[in-house]
Every structure is written in C-alpha cells, then in structure tokens.
C-alpha cells in the first residue's frame, strides 16, 4: 500500500479503459468488417480515448512527484504522500481530463452537423480524423484540440523533467556509486513508462499536424501505436521491476 503501488493501480485502470474503449471495435473492424459506427458512439469513443490519455499523463506526473519526495525528502515521504493525498492526486488527474477533453465532442456535436464523407481514415474516432471530414469552419475545434494537446504534452513533460533534474542533483550528492545506482534504479521503470507513453503521442501528433506528405497508412499506424504500445508495455515494465 505504498503510494507508488496505488498510483500503479490507477495506471492499470486507465490502461484498461483505453483498451476497452478501442479494442473491441478495432477487432470487429478487422475480423467481421464491422466498419459502421453511430456518430454519438464515435464521439463517446473520442472522449474516452483523449480523456483517459490526459488522465494517464497526470498519473505519470503524480508518479514523478512521488519519486521526487521519496529521493529528495525521504523522511517525509509517508507523511506527505498519504493515501488521502494519493487519492486526491488521482481525482485531480481525472477532473483535469474531463474538463480539458469534455468540450471536444460537444463542440463537434453542436457546431458541425454536415460531413463531406462518412469515412474516417482511422481505426478509431480520433479528434483530428473527425474534424478533417467535417464541413464548415473547423478553426475553433482545430485550435482548441491543438492547444489542449500541446498544453498537456508540454506542461506535463516540463514538470516531469524538472522533478528528475532535482532527483539527479540529489543522487549526485550520494557518497558511493552503489548508492547512486540503487537510488536511480527505483526510477528506471517510471522513466521507461514515460518514454513509452510520450514518444508515440508526440510522434503521432506532430506527424498529423505537420506531416502533410506522409502517406495515410503511416498516420493510421502511428495513431494505433499510440493506443496499443503503452497498455502492452506498462505491465511488462513494472512486472520486470517488481
């Protein structure tokens, strides 16, 4: 019942939600050719995907804070990160995801009623894929989606990086190389999980925004990786460490 394991439990639940909101429909497309999806179901899927990806980013940020306190102020670790505080961090990550992502499907439902085609060039209902086929002015939707994406990616990445800069400073002050390696070893699984989560998202987002000459199947493959890789590798990474 240490804070890190409570956060890992939250991470597992998030990965399950992300998987169950996409995998059944994805497999139905491949196995049974069930290509149709209702607009409301599509928007619900979009909400769950983007919302819980945002929540997962928040949980990684909470984990970085946990590692910072455990290494830089170990005597106060249990008093600072109590069960109540860990639950508050998880609730804050969930609320942030709902508040940030909630407007995305609502703006599509209320502002965009006509579409050039009913075919989405993705395996699931991704925000940009839906916006691309909509008629009318999509500037507001586009700017909001891009702003929220970069806000989450940049702010969380900067905060996690800052916590690890302070952790590495503290580790450098330890007396022996063995103590330094042992201390850094407690962060290795977290660093691997962060890279597994952020790199596919960053690559997929940047390719979608700026890779106008990238073939469509590459866009689709990268978007699938960003949903498939973290839920597959997170249990492997933490299982090996544990």
C-alpha positions as CSV (number, residue, x, y, z in Angstrom):
1,X,0.0,0.0,0.0
2,X,2.9,2.4,-0.7
3,X,1.9,5.5,-2.8
4,X,3.7,4.2,-5.9
5,X,1.6,1.0,-5.9
6,X,-1.7,2.9,-5.5
7,X,-0.6,5.1,-8.5
8,X,0.2,1.9,-10.4
9,X,-3.3,0.6,-9.7
10,X,-4.7,3.8,-11.2
11,X,-2.4,3.4,-14.2
12,X,-3.7,-0.1,-14.7
13,X,-7.4,1.0,-14.6
14,X,-6.6,3.8,-17.1
15,X,-5.0,1.4,-19.5
16,X,-8.0,-1.0,-19.2
17,X,-10.4,1.9,-20.0
18,X,-8.3,3.0,-23.0
19,X,-8.1,-0.6,-24.3
20,X,-11.8,-1.4,-23.8
21,X,-12.9,1.8,-25.4
22,X,-11.0,0.9,-28.6
23,X,-10.0,-2.7,-28.9
24,X,-13.5,-4.4,-29.3
25,X,-14.4,-2.1,-32.2
26,X,-10.9,-2.3,-33.7
27,X,-11.1,-6.1,-33.7
28,X,-14.7,-6.0,-35.0
29,X,-13.4,-4.0,-38.0
30,X,-10.6,-6.5,-38.7
31,X,-12.4,-9.7,-38.0
32,X,-16.0,-9.0,-39.1
33,X,-15.7,-6.0,-41.4
34,X,-18.0,-4.0,-39.0
35,X,-17.0,-0.6,-40.3
36,X,-20.1,1.4,-39.2
37,X,-20.3,3.4,-36.0
38,X,-23.0,5.8,-34.8
39,X,-22.0,9.5,-34.5
40,X,-22.8,9.6,-30.8
41,X,-20.8,6.3,-30.2
42,X,-18.0,7.8,-32.2
43,X,-17.9,11.0,-30.1
44,X,-18.1,8.9,-26.9
45,X,-15.2,6.8,-28.0
46,X,-13.3,10.0,-28.8
47,X,-14.0,11.4,-25.3
48,X,-12.8,8.2,-23.5
49,X,-9.6,8.0,-25.6
50,X,-8.5,11.6,-25.2
51,X,-9.8,12.0,-21.7
52,X,-8.0,8.9,-20.3
53,X,-4.8,9.6,-22.2
54,X,-4.8,13.0,-20.4
55,X,-5.5,11.3,-17.1
56,X,-2.6,8.9,-17.7
57,X,-0.3,11.9,-18.3
58,X,-1.5,13.3,-15.0
59,X,-0.8,10.0,-13.2
60,X,2.8,9.9,-14.6
61,X,3.2,13.5,-13.3
62,X,2.0,12.3,-9.8
63,X,4.5,9.4,-10.0
64,X,7.3,11.8,-10.8
65,X,6.3,13.8,-7.7
66,X,6.3,10.6,-5.6
67,X,9.8,9.7,-6.8
68,X,11.0,13.3,-6.1
69,X,9.7,13.2,-2.5
70,X,11.0,9.6,-1.9
71,X,14.5,10.5,-3.0
72,X,14.9,14.2,-2.1
73,X,13.0,14.2,1.2
74,X,12.7,10.5,2.2
75,X,11.9,11.2,5.9
76,X,8.7,13.0,5.0
77,X,7.6,10.7,2.2
78,X,5.0,8.8,4.1
79,X,3.7,11.9,5.8
80,X,3.5,13.9,2.6
81,X,2.1,11.2,0.3
82,X,-0.6,9.7,2.5
83,X,-3.4,7.6,1.0
84,X,-5.7,10.6,1.1
85,X,-3.3,12.7,-0.9
86,X,-2.7,10.0,-3.5
87,X,-6.4,9.7,-4.0
88,X,-6.6,13.5,-4.4
89,X,-3.9,13.4,-7.0
90,X,-5.8,10.7,-8.9
91,X,-9.0,12.6,-8.6
92,X,-7.3,15.8,-9.8
93,X,-5.9,14.0,-12.8
94,X,-9.4,12.6,-13.7
95,X,-11.1,16.0,-13.3
96,X,-8.5,17.7,-15.4
97,X,-9.0,15.1,-18.2
98,X,-12.8,15.6,-18.1
99,X,-12.6,19.4,-18.1
100,X,-10.0,19.6,-20.8
101,X,-11.5,17.0,-23.2
102,X,-15.2,17.3,-22.5
103,X,-15.6,20.3,-24.8
104,X,-14.1,18.4,-27.8
105,X,-17.1,16.1,-28.6
106,X,-19.6,18.8,-27.6
107,X,-18.1,21.3,-30.0
108,X,-18.3,18.8,-32.8
109,X,-21.9,17.8,-32.0
110,X,-23.1,21.4,-31.6
111,X,-21.1,23.2,-34.3
112,X,-20.6,20.6,-37.1
113,X,-23.6,18.8,-38.5
114,X,-22.5,18.2,-42.1
115,X,-19.6,16.0,-43.3
116,X,-18.0,15.6,-46.7
117,X,-17.8,11.8,-46.3
118,X,-18.8,9.2,-43.8
119,X,-15.5,7.5,-44.0
120,X,-12.9,8.2,-41.3
121,X,-9.4,7.3,-42.3
122,X,-8.5,5.8,-38.9
123,X,-9.2,2.6,-36.9
124,X,-11.0,4.6,-34.2
125,X,-12.6,8.0,-33.7
126,X,-9.7,10.3,-33.3
127,X,-10.4,14.1,-33.0
128,X,-8.4,15.3,-36.0
129,X,-9.8,12.4,-38.2
130,X,-13.4,13.5,-37.5
131,X,-12.6,17.3,-37.9
132,X,-10.9,16.6,-41.2
133,X,-14.1,15.3,-42.9
134,X,-16.4,17.9,-41.4
135,X,-17.9,20.8,-43.5
136,X,-18.0,24.3,-42.3
137,X,-15.5,26.3,-40.2
138,X,-13.5,24.0,-38.0
139,X,-10.9,26.6,-36.9
140,X,-12.2,26.7,-33.3
141,X,-12.2,22.9,-33.0
142,X,-8.8,22.7,-34.6
143,X,-7.2,25.4,-32.4
144,X,-8.8,24.0,-29.2
145,X,-7.7,20.5,-29.9
146,X,-4.2,21.5,-30.8
147,X,-3.9,23.9,-27.8
148,X,-5.1,21.3,-25.3
149,X,-2.7,18.7,-26.8
150,X,0.3,20.8,-26.7
151,X,-0.6,22.2,-23.2
152,X,-0.8,18.7,-21.7
153,X,2.2,17.4,-23.5
154,X,4.5,20.4,-22.8
155,X,3.4,21.3,-19.3
156,X,3.5,17.7,-18.0
157,X,6.8,17.0,-19.8
158,X,8.4,20.1,-18.3
159,X,7.1,19.3,-14.8
160,X,8.3,15.7,-15.0
161,X,11.7,16.8,-16.4
162,X,12.1,19.4,-13.6
163,X,11.4,16.7,-10.9
164,X,14.0,14.4,-12.4
165,X,16.6,17.2,-12.7
166,X,16.2,17.7,-8.9
167,X,16.3,13.9,-8.4
168,X,19.6,13.6,-10.3
169,X,21.1,16.5,-8.3
170,X,20.2,14.7,-5.1
171,X,21.6,11.4,-6.4
172,X,24.9,13.1,-7.4
173,X,25.3,14.1,-3.7
174,X,25.3,10.4,-2.5
175,X,28.5,9.0,-1.2
176,X,29.1,5.8,-3.2
177,X,28.4,4.7,-6.8
178,X,26.4,1.7,-5.4
179,X,24.0,4.1,-3.6
180,X,23.6,6.2,-6.7
181,X,22.8,3.2,-8.9
182,X,20.4,1.8,-6.3
183,X,18.5,5.1,-6.0
184,X,18.3,5.6,-9.8
185,X,17.1,2.0,-10.1
186,X,13.9,3.0,-8.2
187,X,13.2,5.5,-11.1
188,X,14.1,3.3,-14.1
189,X,10.7,1.7,-14.6
190,X,9.0,5.1,-14.3
191,X,11.3,6.7,-16.9
192,X,10.7,3.8,-19.3
193,X,6.9,4.0,-18.9
194,X,7.1,7.8,-19.5
195,X,9.1,7.3,-22.7
196,X,6.7,4.6,-23.9
197,X,3.7,6.9,-23.3
198,X,5.0,10.2,-24.5
199,X,7.1,9.3,-27.6
200,X,4.3,7.6,-29.6
201,X,1.9,10.5,-28.7
202,X,4.4,13.2,-29.7
203,X,5.4,11.5,-32.9
204,X,1.7,10.8,-33.9
205,X,0.6,14.3,-33.1
206,X,3.5,16.1,-34.8
207,X,3.1,13.8,-37.9
208,X,-0.6,14.5,-38.0
209,X,-0.1,18.3,-37.7
210,X,2.9,18.9,-39.9
211,X,3.5,15.7,-41.9
212,X,1.3,16.6,-44.8
213,X,3.3,14.5,-47.2
214,X,3.4,11.4,-45.0
215,X,1.3,8.5,-46.5
216,X,-2.1,8.0,-44.9
217,X,-1.2,4.4,-43.7
218,X,1.7,5.8,-41.7
219,X,-0.6,8.2,-39.9
220,X,-3.0,5.3,-39.1
221,X,-0.2,3.0,-37.9
222,X,1.3,5.7,-35.7
223,X,-2.2,6.5,-34.2
224,X,-2.7,2.8,-33.5
225,X,0.7,2.5,-31.8
226,X,-0.1,5.4,-29.5
227,X,-3.1,3.4,-28.2
228,X,-1.6,-0.1,-28.3
229,X,2.0,0.3,-27.0
230,X,1.5,1.8,-23.5
231,X,-1.1,-0.7,-22.3
232,X,1.0,-3.6,-23.7
233,X,4.4,-2.5,-22.3
234,X,3.4,-0.8,-18.9
235,X,2.6,-4.2,-17.3
236,X,5.8,-5.7,-18.7
237,X,8.0,-2.8,-17.5
238,X,6.6,-2.8,-14.0
239,X,6.4,-6.6,-13.7
240,X,10.1,-6.8,-14.6
241,X,11.0,-4.2,-12.0
242,X,8.8,-5.7,-9.3
